[in-house]
Every structure is written in C-alpha cells, then in structure tokens.
Amino acid sequence: MSMLSHFLSASDHIPKANRFGKPCIHPRKQIAVAVWALANQESCRQISDCFDITMSSVTCCLRRVTKALVDVRGDFIQWPRGEQAIVVEEGFEQISGFPRVIGAVDGCHVPIRTPSEYPQSYLNCLKSHSIILQSQGNLTGKWRAYANEKIQARNCCESWQDRISSRCTSSEKFTLVPDSRTSLSGWLLTPFRDNGHLSRQEVNYNNKHAKTRQTIERAFGLLKGRWRRLKFIEMENINECPAIVAAACGLHYFCLLADEENIDEFLDEFNGDDGDDDCELPAYVPRPQALAKRNQMAIFLNH
C-alpha cells in the first residue's frame, strides 16, 4: 500500500488540500478508500461507515484515484519487448508447442446496472447489461486490457485489433492466440470452426490452441477474484464504468509487479460462459495467407 501511495501521491487528481479551507482527506486514505471499493462489493454506505467519511466523499475518492490510475497505467502495463518478449515466447511454446506466441487473447463481460440511456446498446447475448473487457495476457497473468462500451463481440474485437496490430506485424512477427470470435489473420491464429468434420490434425491443433489459451482464462479468474467490483459495477454514470475497469486492471498489474506470494488465493472461477459463443457473428472471409499459415501451424503441431 505504501508503494502504491507513493506512486500515486504526485497525481493532480488526488488533492492534498481543500480550497475551501476545510480539512482534506489524506491522499493515503483516499487511495485506501478506492482500493477497498474496487476490491469489494460493499455499498457506498458500508464503505463510508468503514472509513468514517461521507458517502459523497467515497464517490469522490473513487473517482479521483481511478483517474490517477488510468493516467499512469501506461507506465507499468507495457507490451513485452526484447529479452522479455523472448521469455514470454519460450514459456508459451513449452505449454503445447505453439511457436512465436506473445500472448493469449480473450474477453469477458463486466456486469453493470441497467443504464438510463440506450440500455439496449449494453445488452449481451444473455440479455443482461454489461461492458466488454478485452485482454491480451501472458504466462504470469500480466496483460494489456481494453474496456469497450460496445457490447457486440465482433465490434470489440475489431477495435482491439486496430490498436495492437502494429505490435505483432513488426519485424519480430509474433502471434496471438484468440478465440473463434476473432477474425483469422497472419498474426491472430484462431481455432478451426468445429463443423463436425474436422480432421485429426485440425482437432489436435484446436486442443493445443485451447491449452495455450488457458493462461488468459486464469488471468481473468485472478482479476475478478481480487478486484470483486468487476463482478458488478453499480454506477449511475455509465461513462465512468470503463475507467473503473481500467483502474482495476492497472491495480492488478501493479500487484503482479510486486511479486506477491500466494496469489492463487485470489483465483476465482472463470469459465468464459458469457453467451457470446452462441451469438451469430457476421460472416467474414479470411485472407488466403492467413489460412495457409494456420494450416502450416496445424501440420507443424501434428509432428
């Protein structure tokens, strides 16, 4: 906590004094309030009683610290480069033999209260309201995450792909392993669609692909197990929800950098059952080069 307080204390979003002359909540306490709010599912009233502050102060503390975390998350949530990228690549290859993999990709729904405006825009395939958290993670549970208000899985995937395509299409030629909701490309190797007529080679590819992607499922389990506010965000202003998700991801990454022991005690079950697999997605035609690369990978993994 002291390390986090030192890291965020310089932020302009966390005031050290009150311009109206009233006593100001100490920055360390403001950070503690926000961390507690993100780590638990307690109501605003319960948190105010716990810290002996008003409910409006709880809201202000959460908003201030969230903004501070969003501002600095780029300082420690970074794409693996150099030797770190090689270590990540070798770690993934040891799982099931997939070469040149730099990360596993998945998404999960973060439930929210029914928005007062455009509620239909936030309905998922299970007919509940949520926003999407799209993430790319590695073996340690460290990741890059993107909170997207667009609920359609395909739209979210395309938005995310635009942001990181340059990372994987550089001279290093790395690969990501997403689920079937993502469009196949030269740097995104998706599983074969199971139409009931897969060859033994394609089934083997899918099995090893799924095994490689288990790392991101575990990462989501750790995230939601530690920052339980992501199990349901009850905020009136829907525009603040993505920042809450981003702040929780930043805190999660910060804790991982601290090399905590017994991190598995936070592990929560994540089965990926968000209903998107049952949604009808727009048809797309992969490029021949992408199909050829996946076929070559299936042949390679079959030996």
LUMDRENMI-390807 format. One record per residue (C-alpha): chain; x, y, z; residue in one letter; residue number from 1. Coordinates in pm, whole numbers, plus 32768, in hexadecimal, padded with zeros to 4 digits. Layout:
<pts>
chain  px  py  pz  res  n
A  X  Y  Z  A  NUM
...
</pts>
This chain:
<pts>
chain  px  py  pz  res  n
A  8000  8000  8000  M  1
A  811D  80EE  8050  S  2
A  81B7  80AE  7EFA  M  3
A  806E  80F8  7E4B  L  4
A  8036  8231  7F1C  S  5
A  8190  82B0  7EC3  H  6
A  814F  8265  7D53  F  7
A  8001  831E  7D46  L  8
A  803D  8435  7E41  S  9
A  80CC  851C  7D37  A  10
A  7F90  850B  7C63  S  11
A  7ED1  864F  7C35  D  12
A  7D8D  8589  7C4D  H  13
A  7DC8  8543  7DC0  I  14
A  7DB8  868F  7E7E  P  15
A  7E93  86CE  7FAC  K  16
A  7DCE  87FA  8027  A  17
A  7C6D  8882  8019  N  18
A  7C46  89D1  7F6C  R  19
A  7B1F  8A26  804F  F  20
A  7BF4  8A0D  8189  G  21
A  7B58  88CC  820B  K  22
A  7C34  87A8  8275  P  23
A  7C8B  86CD  814C  C  24
A  7C89  8552  8152  I  25
A  7DF2  84E0  8156  H  26
A  7E63  845F  7FFF  P  27
A  7EC5  8311  8096  R  28
A  7D65  82E9  8122  K  29
A  7CCA  834C  7FD5  Q  30
A  7D93  823A  7F2B  I  31
A  7D31  8140  8039  A  32
A  7BC0  8192  8008  V  33
A  7BDA  815D  7E90  A  34
A  7C9D  8019  7EB1  V  35
A  7BA0  7F95  7FAC  W  36
A  7A7F  7FF6  7EC9  A  37
A  7B1B  7F41  7DA1  L  38
A  7B7B  7E0E  7E6B  A  39
A  7A23  7DDB  7F05  N  40
A  78B5  7DE4  7EA6  Q  41
A  784B  7EB3  7FD1  E  42
A  7756  7FCF  7FA1  S  43
A  77BA  813A  7FB3  C  44
A  7716  8154  810A  R  45
A  77D9  802A  8190  Q  46
A  7920  80BD  8114  I  47
A  78D0  8211  81AB  S  48
A  788E  816D  82FD  D  49
A  79D0  80A5  82E4  C  50
A  7AA9  81D8  82A3  F  51
A  79D7  82D0  836B  D  52
A  799D  83BA  8246  I  53
A  7865  842B  818B  T  54
A  77D8  8369  8066  M  55
A  7823  848E  7F7F  S  56
A  798E  847F  7FF1  S  57
A  799A  830E  7F98  V  58
A  7924  8360  7E39  T  59
A  7A20  847A  7E19  C  60
A  7B40  83A3  7E95  C  61
A  7AEA  828E  7DA2  L  62
A  7ACC  837F  7C7F  R  63
A  7C13  8432  7CCF  R  64
A  7CE5  82FA  7D02  V  65
A  7C4C  8255  7BD0  T  66
A  7CB4  837C  7AF8  K  67
A  7E12  8372  7B8E  A  68
A  7E33  81FE  7B46  L  69
A  7DBA  8225  79E1  V  70
A  7EBC  8338  79AA  D  71
A  7FE5  826A  7A23  V  72
A  7F85  8109  79B6  R  73
A  8059  812E  787C  G  74
A  818D  814E  795B  D  75
A  8177  7FE2  79C7  F  76
A  8084  7F37  78D6  I  77
A  8164  7F11  77A8  Q  78
A  818E  7E2E  767D  W  79
A  82A9  7D32  76B2  P  80
A  83E2  7D8F  75F3  R  81
A  8541  7D0A  75C2  G  82
A  85AC  7BFB  76B4  E  83
A  845E  7C08  7768  Q  84
A  83A8  7BB5  7623  A  85
A  8490  7A8C  75EA  I  86
A  844B  7A08  7749  V  87
A  82D3  7A26  770F  V  88
A  82EF  797B  75BD  E  89
A  83B9  7858  7649  E  90
A  82C5  782F  7769  G  91
A  819B  780E  7681  F  92
A  8253  7718  75A4  E  93
A  8293  7636  76CF  Q  94
A  811C  7616  770D  I  95
A  80B7  7567  75CD  S  96
A  81B8  75B3  74C2  G  97
A  8124  76F2  742A  F  98
A  824E  77BF  73AB  P  99
A  826D  793C  73A4  R  100
A  8141  7975  7488  V  101
A  8158  7ABC  7548  I  102
A  8005  7AAD  75F2  G  103
A  7EB0  7A0B  7616  A  104
A  7D78  7AD6  75D0  V  105
A  7C1D  7AC9  7665  D  106
A  7B04  7BA6  76D9  G  107
A  7A0F  7BA5  77F6  C  108
A  78D5  7C62  7850  H  109
A  78D5  7D4F  7979  V  110
A  776C  7D64  79F7  P  111
A  76DF  7EC1  7A2E  I  112
A  7596  7F50  7AA7  R  113
A  7493  7F97  799C  T  114
A  74F9  80E3  78FA  P  115
A  73F5  81F7  78F5  S  116
A  7454  8251  778F  E  117
A  7464  815C  766C  Y  118
A  7448  8024  7746  P  119
A  7421  7F48  7610  Q  120
A  7582  7FA5  75A5  S  121
A  7611  7EF1  76D4  Y  122
A  7549  7DAE  76BC  L  123
A  761D  7C77  7688  N  124
A  75B1  7B24  7602  C  125
A  753C  7ABB  775D  L  126
A  744E  7BE6  775F  K  127
A  7503  7C92  787E  S  128
A  75B8  7DDF  7877  H  129
A  7732  7DEB  786D  S  130
A  7866  7E84  77D2  I  131
A  797D  7DB8  7734  I  132
A  7ADC  7D91  77BC  L  133
A  7BC4  7D1B  76A6  Q  134
A  7D1E  7CAE  7713  S  135
A  7E65  7C1C  7699  Q  136
A  7F24  7B64  77A9  G  137
A  805F  7A98  77DC  N  138
A  80CD  797E  78C0  L  139
A  80F3  7A55  79F8  T  140
A  7F95  7AE6  79E2  G  141
A  801D  7C36  796C  K  142
A  7F60  7CCE  784C  W  143
A  7EE4  7DEE  7780  R  144
A  7D71  7E2C  77AC  A  145
A  7C6D  7EF6  76F4  Y  146
A  7B16  7F4B  7780  A  147
A  7A1D  7F81  766A  N  148
A  78BB  8003  768C  E  149
A  784F  7F66  7543  K  150
A  77AF  7E23  75A7  I  151
A  77C3  7D6D  745B  Q  152
A  78DF  7C72  7473  A  153
A  794C  7CA0  730B  R  154
A  7958  7E1C  732A  N  155
A  7A27  7E06  7466  C  156
A  7B1C  7D15  73C8  C  157
A  7B49  7DF2  7297  E  158
A  7B84  7F25  7370  S  159
A  7C88  7E69  743A  W  160
A  7D35  7DE0  7302  Q  161
A  7D64  7F3D  7276  D  162
A  7E20  7FA4  73B0  R  163
A  7F23  7E8F  73BB  I  164
A  7F4B  7E15  7255  S  165
A  808B  7EDE  7228  S  166
A  8126  7E2D  7354  R  167
A  8105  7CD2  72B9  C  168
A  8144  7D30  714E  T  169
A  8295  7DCA  719B  S  170
A  83DF  7D27  7144  S  171
A  83B9  7C3C  726E  E  172
A  8288  7B8E  71CE  K  173
A  81E1  7B1C  730F  F  174
A  8093  7A68  7323  T  175
A  7F66  7A84  740A  L  176
A  7E73  7967  7450  V  177
A  7D0A  79E7  746F  P  178
A  7BC0  792C  7475  D  179
A  7AE0  78E8  734C  S  180
A  7A2F  7A3A  736B  R  181
A  7B63  7AE7  72DF  T  182
A  7BAC  7AFF  716B  S  183
A  7CC8  7A22  70F3  L  184
A  7DFB  7AE0  707A  S  185
A  7F6E  7AB0  7054  G  186
A  7FAD  7B13  71BE  W  187
A  7E66  7A95  7258  L  188
A  7E50  791A  7246  L  189
A  7CED  78B1  729A  T  190
A  7C72  774B  72C9  P  191
A  7BCE  768A  71AF  F  192
A  7A53  76A6  71B0  R  193
A  79CA  755A  7228  D  194
A  78CD  74FA  711F  N  195
A  78D2  738C  7180  G  196
A  79C3  7331  706A  H  197
A  7B14  739D  70F2  L  198
A  7C40  72CA  709A  S  199
A  7D17  722C  71A8  R  200
A  7E21  732F  715C  Q  201
A  7D2B  744E  718A  E  202
A  7CA5  73B9  72CF  V  203
A  7E0A  739F  7350  N  204
A  7E45  750C  72F3  Y  205
A  7D07  7579  73A8  N  206
A  7D64  74B4  74E2  N  207
A  7EBE  7550  74F5  K  208
A  7E2D  76A5  74A2  H  209
A  7D36  7687  75C5  A  210
A  7E48  7615  76B2  K  211
A  7F1C  7741  7656  T  212
A  7DF8  782D  7693  R  213
A  7DB9  77AD  77F5  Q  214
A  7EAB  78B4  7873  T  215
A  7DBE  79D2  7821  I  216
A  7C98  791F  78C4  E  217
A  7D65  78FC  7A01  R  218
A  7DC1  7A6D  79E8  A  219
A  7C52  7AD0  79DF  F  220
A  7C12  79EF  7B0A  G  221
A  7D25  7A9E  7BCE  L  222
A  7CAA  7BF6  7B65  L  223
A  7B40  7BC4  7BCB  K  224
A  7BA3  7B03  7D02  G  225
A  7C77  7C22  7D83  R  226
A  7BB5  7D4D  7D00  W  227
A  7A56  7CD8  7D47  R  228
A  79B7  7E20  7CDE  R  229
A  79D4  7D96  7B7B  L  230
A  78CD  7C91  7BD2  K  231
A  77CE  7DAA  7BC6  F  232
A  7802  7F20  7B9A  I  233
A  76DF  7FE3  7C28  E  234
A  771A  8145  7BAE  M  235
A  7617  823A  7B2E  E  236
A  7706  82D8  7A34  N  237
A  7750  81CD  7930  I  238
A  786F  829F  78A6  N  239
A  7936  825F  79E5  E  240
A  7923  80E3  79CB  C  241
A  7A40  80B1  78CF  P  242
A  7B25  817F  79AF  A  243
A  7ACB  80A2  7AD9  I  244
A  7B26  7F6C  7A0F  V  245
A  7C69  8008  7993  A  246
A  7CC9  8073  7AF5  A  247
A  7C8D  7F13  7B7B  A  248
A  7D67  7E84  7A67  C  249
A  7E76  7F80  7AB8  G  250
A  7E6D  7F28  7C2A  L  251
A  7E74  7DB7  7BD5  H  252
A  7FA8  7DE4  7AFD  Y  253
A  804D  7EBA  7C08  F  254
A  801C  7DA2  7D07  C  255
A  80AD  7CA1  7C17  L  256
A  81E2  7D79  7BEB  L  257
A  820E  7D71  7D65  A  258
A  8248  7BF7  7D48  D  259
A  8147  7B9E  7E4E  E  260
A  8146  7A42  7EE0  E  261
A  8012  7965  7EFB  N  262
A  7F66  7A1B  7DDF  I  263
A  7E96  78E5  7D98  D  264
A  7DC4  7932  7ECD  E  265
A  7D1A  7A3C  7DF8  F  266
A  7CD0  7949  7CDE  L  267
A  7B60  7951  7C88  D  268
A  7AB3  7869  7B97  E  269
A  7A9F  78F2  7A37  F  270
A  79FC  780C  793C  N  271
A  79D2  7904  7822  G  272
A  785E  78B4  780E  D  273
A  77E8  7A0D  77A5  D  274
A  7700  7995  7694  G  275
A  77C2  7A33  7576  D  276
A  781D  78E2  74E4  D  277
A  76AC  78AC  749B  D  278
A  7684  79FA  73ED  C  279
A  766F  7A06  7275  E  280
A  779E  7AC8  71FD  L  281
A  77C2  7B71  70AB  P  282
A  7860  7A92  6FA6  A  283
A  79BE  7AEF  6F36  Y  284
A  7AB1  7A5C  6E3B  V  285
A  7C15  7A34  6EC1  P  286
A  7D35  7A8B  6DDD  R  287
A  7DD9  7964  6D2D  P  288
A  7F24  79B4  6DD7  Q  289
A  7E82  7999  6F2F  A  290
A  7DDC  784D  6ED9  L  291
A  7F26  77C8  6E55  A  292
A  7FDF  782F  6F92  K  293
A  7EE0  7782  7072  R  294
A  7EEF  7647  6F9D  N  295
A  806A  764A  6FB1  Q  296
A  8055  7672  712A  M  297
A  7F67  7549  7140  A  298
A  805F  7475  707C  I  299
A  817F  74EA  7159  F  300
A  80C5  749B  729D  L  301
A  8064  7343  721C  N  302
A  81CE  72CF  720C  H  303
</pts>
